[in-house]
Amino acid sequence: MSKLTLAAVKKRAKKIRCVFLDIDGVMTDCKLYLAADGSELKAVNVKDGLGMKLLMQAGVEVAVISGRPSAAMQKRLESLGLRHIYLATEDKLPAYEAVQKKLGIGDAECAHVGDDTPDLPLFARVGLAVAVADAHPKALAKAHWQTRNVGGNGAIREVADLILAAQGRD
């Protein structure tokens, strides 16, 4: 898949009714901070949180599907008001399809923001596949568009701004 022109990306973004997000490498900088007791800490960007809230306020659902469990991220996502949270879900397609069914939407109305090979099955399905700037080369090659910002550093806000502008809700 080759990168689309900005006009083609905006045309796809105009149709989006649900944005699917990965956590590690998209919401975070891909680093895990490990304590001696085995607990993990993750840093998130407040701008990304605001981007998610702005999408939801505009009527665009936000769903998270991540292969890793994280009590901290569960709490963060719930505090932002997300209703579709799937953690410890390595095979992302069943969760994606469950959200689609719940919302009554098709592939063209979905976007996915990812950074690595576990995201490729969703990239192949969604209407708008977005890779963060520091994504794995295989993800970059399959994305319709890539952010200027790296994961964990405002990439989600950048996607939110794109979608909201394309829909005339900025």
N, C-alpha and C positions, 0 to 999 in steps of 0.2 A: 504494500500500500504506500502510495507516495503522499507527501504533504499536500494539503489542499490550499488553494488561494484563500486569503482572508475573507473575500466575499463568499466563497463556498462554505467556509467555516461558520460565518455569521448566519448564512441561510440554514445550516443544520442547527445552530445554537438557538435560533428562533423557535424551533419545534420542541425544545427540551422541556420535559415535565418532571424528570427525576435525574439527579446527579448522583452517581455512585462513586464512592471514594475508598481508596485503600488507606491504611494508617501509616505503617512504617515506610518511610521514603516519600510519602505524600503529605500527610499531616505532621510528620516528624522529619528530622534530618537523618533518619535511618540509624541513629545511635541509640543503644540501650545502656542506661546507667544502672549498674548492678550493685546492690548493697550486699554486705556480708551475709545477711539472712536470706538472700535469694530474691528479695523484692526488686522490682524494676521501677525506675523513674523515666519519664519521657517528657521532653520539652515540646510545647506546641506554640504556634504563633497566634496571638490574639487577633490579628487581621484575618487569618483564616477562619477563626470562629465567627467573626462578624460577617464574613462572606457567606458562611452557611446560614446564619440567621437572616441575612438579607434575601437569600434565595427563598427560604421558607416563608418569609413575610410576603414575598411576591407570588406565592403559590406554587413554587417549584420545590418538590420533595427532595430531601437529601437522605441517602442511604449509605451505610458504611459496611463493607465486607472486608474482613482481615483474617489472615491465616493464623495470627497469634492471639492468645487470650490476653486481656489486660484490664484489671479491675479499675485502674486509674482512668483509662480511656473510656470505659463504660460510663463512669461517673461524669466525665467531661462531656461526652456526647449527650447523655441524658440531660445535663444542665443546660445544654444549648437547645434542647427541645427536639432532638432527633427521635423519630419513632421506629426507624428501620435500622437496627444495629445487629450485625452478625459477626461475632468474634470467634476465634478458634475454628474458622471455616476455610480449610485449605482449598476445597473445590468450590469456587465462587459461583459457578453457573446455577446450581439449584437455589441458592439464596437470591440471586438476581431474578430468576424466573418466579420465585415466590413473591417478591416485591412487585414485579410487573403484574402478576395476577391480582394481587391485593389492590393495586392502583388502577387496573384495567388499561394499561398502556402497552404500546409496542416498542420494538427496538429503536425505531427512528426517533422516539420521544425520550430516549435515554442517552446520557453521557456517562463516561467512566474516566476517572482520573487515576492513572497508575504509574508505576515506575519500574516494573520488572516482569519477568516471564510469567508469574502466576496471574498477571492481569491480561495476558494475551487472549484467552478465550472470551473475555468480555469485550476487548477491543474489536474482535472479529464480529461481534453482534451489534454493538451500540451504534446509534446514529452519529455520535461524536466521541471519538477516542482521543484522549488528551494524555500526553506524557509530560511529566515535569522535566525541567531543563537538565537535571543530572540523572535522568533515567538510564537504565541499562540500554545498550545499543539496540537490542532486539525489540524493546518496547518503543524506543524512538523510531525505529524503522516501520512499525505497524500503526503508529499514531497518525491521526488526521492533522493534529496540531500539537505544538509543544509550547509550554510556558517559558517566559523569560526567567522566572524565579525558580530556584531549586526547591525540592521538597522540604517542608517544614519552615519555609521562609517566604510565605505569602503566595505560593502557587495556587492554592485553592481560592484565595481572594481574587486573583487574576482571572481564574476561570469564571467565578461568580460575576465579576464585572463584565466579562465578555458576553455571558448569557443574558444578563439583565439589560445590557445595552442593545443586544440583538432583538430583544423582546420589547424594547421601548420602555423599560422600567427602571432606567438608571437615574 
